[in-house]
Amino acid sequence: MALERASSRPCQPAAAHRGEAIAKGVLAADASPSPATFNDAWTETITVLEANLDDLSPQVLAYAMERLLAEGALDVFSIPVQMKKSRNGALLTVLTKLEDANRLTKVIFAETTTLGIRRREEQRHTLARRWETVETTWGPVRIKIANMNGAVSNYAPEFEDCRALAEAHHIPLRTVMQEAIQQYVRGGRKP
């Protein structure tokens, strides 16, 4: 999977500099304009796998989703859907690297009751991310920080760090998460 820098310019409509980029040979032959480009954004081609499931227990679906993540899926989610004959079902969606798509397709077939999987390639834009660690009353927590146009656009405490501290100290998870955010902001970082 190849990552490309989306732009090194400030946020502006792609059409405004598309001609200039083509003249400089910056855009690939199959590139298409996007509504906007951002500093610190990366573009990659991923595979999207989807399957409709109408006869799978929620426990088995949860296990299948965990297994897909453990096998290297970038993301996995399900959405409740109304199937034919008014049956309740789920739409399973798996985002994966191109090179992992065939292997994860086999996992979906092995772990679910689906008889077919849809597959397509899509472009995904992601912001640059970094980690910082803050000290809370109960121990260290990593903060995931996203940047857009050179500024912090989003930040969040790492769930598993907060969960481990909450369980170890028998305190509410939200309490740990709130203190981690407060420590991040108090450290002079911009919200």
BAZAKE-741686 format. One record per residue (C-alpha): residue number from 1; x, y, z. Coordinates in nm, 3 decimals. Example, Ala and Ser with C-alpha at 12.3 -4.5 7.8 and 13.67 -1.06 7.14 Angstrom:
// residues 2
nr:1 east:1.230 north:-0.450 up:0.780 $
nr:2 east:1.367 north:-0.106 up:0.714 $
***
This chain:
// residues 191
nr:1 east:0.000 north:0.000 up:0.000 $
nr:2 east:0.153 north:0.327 up:-0.108 $
nr:3 east:0.084 north:0.651 up:0.071 $
nr:4 east:0.103 north:0.983 up:-0.109 $
nr:5 east:0.118 north:1.328 up:0.039 $
nr:6 east:-0.210 north:1.491 up:-0.061 $
nr:7 east:-0.077 north:1.846 up:-0.067 $
nr:8 east:0.175 north:2.078 up:0.087 $
nr:9 east:-0.047 north:2.380 up:0.027 $
nr:10 east:-0.292 north:2.543 up:0.265 $
nr:11 east:-0.650 north:2.422 up:0.241 $
nr:12 east:-0.794 north:2.525 up:-0.096 $
nr:13 east:-1.013 north:2.373 up:-0.365 $
nr:14 east:-0.821 north:2.116 up:-0.566 $
nr:15 east:-0.948 north:2.267 up:-0.891 $
nr:16 east:-0.762 north:2.591 up:-0.810 $
nr:17 east:-0.425 north:2.425 up:-0.853 $
nr:18 east:-0.508 north:2.113 up:-1.060 $
nr:19 east:-0.388 north:2.269 up:-1.387 $
nr:20 east:-0.066 north:2.386 up:-1.225 $
nr:21 east:-0.012 north:2.040 up:-1.072 $
nr:22 east:-0.066 north:1.868 up:-1.406 $
nr:23 east:0.181 north:2.107 up:-1.570 $
nr:24 east:0.439 north:2.013 up:-1.306 $
nr:25 east:0.360 north:1.642 up:-1.343 $
nr:26 east:0.248 north:1.613 up:-0.980 $
nr:27 east:-0.080 north:1.428 up:-1.031 $
nr:28 east:-0.084 north:1.065 up:-1.138 $
nr:29 east:-0.268 north:0.974 up:-1.458 $
nr:30 east:-0.559 north:0.822 up:-1.265 $
nr:31 east:-0.585 north:1.100 up:-1.005 $
nr:32 east:-0.921 north:1.269 up:-0.971 $
nr:33 east:-0.995 north:1.604 up:-0.812 $
nr:34 east:-1.111 north:1.607 up:-0.452 $
nr:35 east:-1.323 north:1.878 up:-0.289 $
nr:36 east:-1.028 north:2.007 up:-0.088 $
nr:37 east:-0.672 north:1.915 up:-0.001 $
nr:38 east:-0.498 north:1.967 up:0.329 $
nr:39 east:-0.148 north:1.980 up:0.464 $
nr:40 east:-0.072 north:1.675 up:0.676 $
nr:41 east:-0.322 north:1.459 up:0.480 $
nr:42 east:-0.227 north:1.133 up:0.311 $
nr:43 east:-0.409 north:0.953 up:0.033 $
nr:44 east:-0.406 north:0.578 up:-0.010 $
nr:45 east:-0.598 north:0.319 up:-0.208 $
nr:46 east:-0.773 north:0.063 up:0.009 $
nr:47 east:-1.007 north:-0.229 up:-0.053 $
nr:48 east:-1.359 north:-0.228 up:0.091 $
nr:49 east:-1.516 north:-0.569 up:0.154 $
nr:50 east:-1.889 north:-0.589 up:0.231 $
nr:51 east:-2.128 north:-0.870 up:0.312 $
nr:52 east:-2.495 north:-0.877 up:0.406 $
nr:53 east:-2.567 north:-1.110 up:0.697 $
nr:54 east:-2.923 north:-1.210 up:0.788 $
nr:55 east:-2.879 north:-1.531 up:0.984 $
nr:56 east:-2.576 north:-1.475 up:1.204 $
nr:57 east:-2.597 north:-1.433 up:1.581 $
nr:58 east:-2.462 north:-1.106 up:1.723 $
nr:59 east:-2.205 north:-1.298 up:1.930 $
nr:60 east:-2.062 north:-1.468 up:1.622 $
nr:61 east:-2.058 north:-1.138 up:1.432 $
nr:62 east:-1.867 north:-0.974 up:1.719 $
nr:63 east:-1.614 north:-1.259 up:1.713 $
nr:64 east:-1.575 north:-1.232 up:1.334 $
nr:65 east:-1.512 north:-0.857 up:1.364 $
nr:66 east:-1.248 north:-0.909 up:1.635 $
nr:67 east:-1.081 north:-1.178 up:1.425 $
nr:68 east:-1.073 north:-0.954 up:1.116 $
nr:69 east:-0.904 north:-0.678 up:1.317 $
nr:70 east:-0.656 north:-0.927 up:1.460 $
nr:71 east:-0.581 north:-1.046 up:1.105 $
nr:72 east:-0.486 north:-0.694 up:0.996 $
nr:73 east:-0.802 north:-0.515 up:0.882 $
nr:74 east:-0.767 north:-0.137 up:0.898 $
nr:75 east:-1.121 north:-0.107 up:1.030 $
nr:76 east:-1.430 north:-0.325 up:1.068 $
nr:77 east:-1.786 north:-0.217 up:1.139 $
nr:78 east:-2.141 north:-0.342 up:1.106 $
nr:79 east:-2.463 north:-0.155 up:1.042 $
nr:80 east:-2.812 north:-0.289 up:1.114 $
nr:81 east:-3.010 north:-0.330 up:0.788 $
nr:82 east:-3.355 north:-0.447 up:0.683 $
nr:83 east:-3.312 north:-0.749 up:0.453 $
nr:84 east:-3.558 north:-0.901 up:0.206 $
nr:85 east:-3.875 north:-1.047 up:0.356 $
nr:86 east:-3.835 north:-0.782 up:0.632 $
nr:87 east:-3.565 north:-0.977 up:0.812 $
nr:88 east:-3.326 north:-0.797 up:1.041 $
nr:89 east:-2.966 north:-0.826 up:0.934 $
nr:90 east:-2.628 north:-0.659 up:0.939 $
nr:91 east:-2.405 north:-0.507 up:0.675 $
nr:92 east:-2.045 north:-0.606 up:0.757 $
nr:93 east:-1.784 north:-0.367 up:0.615 $
nr:94 east:-1.410 north:-0.431 up:0.625 $
nr:95 east:-1.147 north:-0.173 up:0.524 $
nr:96 east:-0.820 north:-0.336 up:0.429 $
nr:97 east:-0.489 north:-0.284 up:0.256 $
nr:98 east:-0.494 north:-0.407 up:-0.105 $
nr:99 east:-0.249 north:-0.686 up:-0.027 $
nr:100 east:-0.462 north:-0.821 up:0.260 $
nr:101 east:-0.798 north:-0.829 up:0.078 $
nr:102 east:-0.786 north:-1.191 up:-0.042 $
nr:103 east:-0.681 north:-1.323 up:0.298 $
nr:104 east:-0.951 north:-1.126 up:0.480 $
nr:105 east:-1.212 north:-1.239 up:0.226 $
nr:106 east:-1.133 north:-1.597 up:0.333 $
nr:107 east:-1.177 north:-1.498 up:0.699 $
nr:108 east:-1.521 north:-1.349 up:0.625 $
nr:109 east:-1.630 north:-1.667 up:0.448 $
nr:110 east:-1.492 north:-1.886 up:0.728 $
nr:111 east:-1.637 north:-1.687 up:1.020 $
nr:112 east:-1.978 north:-1.576 up:0.885 $
nr:113 east:-2.274 north:-1.728 up:0.703 $
nr:114 east:-2.246 north:-1.503 up:0.397 $
nr:115 east:-2.266 north:-1.655 up:0.052 $
nr:116 east:-2.111 north:-1.355 up:-0.122 $
nr:117 east:-1.878 north:-1.061 up:-0.061 $
nr:118 east:-1.868 north:-0.735 up:-0.255 $
nr:119 east:-1.525 north:-0.585 up:-0.318 $
nr:120 east:-1.419 north:-0.244 up:-0.442 $
nr:121 east:-1.120 north:-0.015 up:-0.427 $
nr:122 east:-1.158 north:0.336 up:-0.282 $
nr:123 east:-0.938 north:0.634 up:-0.202 $
nr:124 east:-0.897 north:0.714 up:0.166 $
nr:125 east:-0.762 north:1.042 up:0.301 $
nr:126 east:-0.614 north:1.038 up:0.650 $
nr:127 east:-0.461 north:1.309 up:0.863 $
nr:128 east:-0.108 north:1.284 up:0.997 $
nr:129 east:-0.105 north:1.140 up:1.349 $
nr:130 east:0.140 north:1.133 up:1.633 $
nr:131 east:0.142 north:1.019 up:1.995 $
nr:132 east:0.232 north:1.204 up:2.313 $
nr:133 east:0.225 north:1.060 up:2.664 $
nr:134 east:0.077 north:1.244 up:2.960 $
nr:135 east:0.101 north:1.153 up:3.328 $
nr:136 east:-0.224 north:1.108 up:3.517 $
nr:137 east:-0.277 north:1.042 up:3.888 $
nr:138 east:-0.289 north:0.668 up:3.808 $
nr:139 east:-0.015 north:0.640 up:3.545 $
nr:140 east:0.080 north:0.730 up:3.187 $
nr:141 east:-0.176 north:0.762 up:2.905 $
nr:142 east:-0.093 north:0.804 up:2.538 $
nr:143 east:-0.277 north:1.081 up:2.351 $
nr:144 east:-0.339 north:1.038 up:1.976 $
nr:145 east:-0.306 north:1.374 up:1.800 $
nr:146 east:-0.415 north:1.453 up:1.442 $
nr:147 east:-0.281 north:1.751 up:1.247 $
nr:148 east:-0.438 north:1.944 up:0.962 $
nr:149 east:-0.270 north:2.240 up:0.795 $
nr:150 east:0.003 north:2.236 up:1.058 $
nr:151 east:-0.234 north:2.268 up:1.354 $
nr:152 east:-0.384 north:2.016 up:1.594 $
nr:153 east:-0.727 north:1.925 up:1.458 $
nr:154 east:-0.820 north:1.645 up:1.699 $
nr:155 east:-0.683 north:1.459 up:1.999 $
nr:156 east:-0.802 north:1.173 up:2.216 $
nr:157 east:-0.666 north:0.957 up:2.497 $
nr:158 east:-0.583 north:0.598 up:2.402 $
nr:159 east:-0.879 north:0.391 up:2.516 $
nr:160 east:-0.679 north:0.079 up:2.613 $
nr:161 east:-0.438 north:0.284 up:2.831 $
nr:162 east:-0.732 north:0.445 up:3.013 $
nr:163 east:-0.915 north:0.115 up:3.047 $
nr:164 east:-0.612 north:-0.059 up:3.199 $
nr:165 east:-0.567 north:0.220 up:3.456 $
nr:166 east:-0.940 north:0.227 up:3.540 $
nr:167 east:-0.944 north:-0.148 up:3.597 $
nr:168 east:-0.620 north:-0.151 up:3.796 $
nr:169 east:-0.730 north:0.132 up:4.026 $
nr:170 east:-1.103 north:0.051 up:4.038 $
nr:171 east:-1.210 north:0.393 up:3.918 $
nr:172 east:-1.451 north:0.499 up:3.641 $
nr:173 east:-1.305 north:0.490 up:3.291 $
nr:174 east:-1.441 north:0.838 up:3.217 $
nr:175 east:-1.248 north:0.979 up:3.514 $
nr:176 east:-0.917 north:0.856 up:3.369 $
nr:177 east:-1.006 north:0.981 up:3.020 $
nr:178 east:-1.104 north:1.325 up:3.149 $
nr:179 east:-0.784 north:1.366 up:3.349 $
nr:180 east:-0.573 north:1.256 up:3.052 $
nr:181 east:-0.735 north:1.525 up:2.836 $
nr:182 east:-0.689 north:1.787 up:3.112 $
nr:183 east:-0.319 north:1.697 up:3.144 $
nr:184 east:-0.273 north:1.723 up:2.767 $
nr:185 east:-0.435 north:2.070 up:2.756 $
nr:186 east:-0.252 north:2.189 up:3.072 $
nr:187 east:0.077 north:2.092 up:2.913 $
nr:188 east:0.043 north:2.391 up:2.682 $
nr:189 east:-0.102 north:2.198 up:2.394 $
nr:190 east:-0.379 north:2.356 up:2.192 $
nr:191 east:-0.724 north:2.198 up:2.218 $
***
